[in-house]
């Protein structure tokens, strides 16, 4: 927090969110942290033969996850052309962000575009290799999202965080209080 700056805050089921116009923070479990983690760098991919993957394009993105389940925005999506009977080596991004526990790896089906959870690796793991099509979990919900900006007024309404900054209001994704869709989740009002 910046000395002399006014602070606006609101209570949510996920903690107390506050902003002084310079940063958006969350107070939870007796500690203050940034409301969102930085998105990871894109993973690096390499493909070769020696597995059971079907030949074609695979897309991959990663997110970081805190111990409390808060997930970062997704990395940029990258793709690799895997030969039939191939493997996909995924070199994972690293982080020094506090409280980060996991790196989630989302992989599309061959020649597909939906990114589905394929691996959840502990922080510090540097790579993983897919030899067979992964058991795929949920869809990546933070793809194309961005961290909520700081503002001068912070409120919560119907499971969304609202942050006013200048003549704009930004709204978070439902129950993902620190993340918003820049293409959809903002409203601009006329200046006086």
Buried (B, 14 or more C-beta within 10 A) or exposed (E): EEEEEEEBBBEBEBBBBBBBBEBBBBBBEEEEBBBBBBBBEBBBBEBEEEBEBBBBBBBBBBBBBBEEEBBBBBBEBBEBEBBEEBBBBBEBBBBEBEBBEBBBBBBBBBEEEEBBBBBBBEBEBEEBEBEEBBEBEEEBBBBBBBBBBBBBBBBBEEEBBBBBBEEEBBBBBEEBBBBBBEEEBBEEEEEE
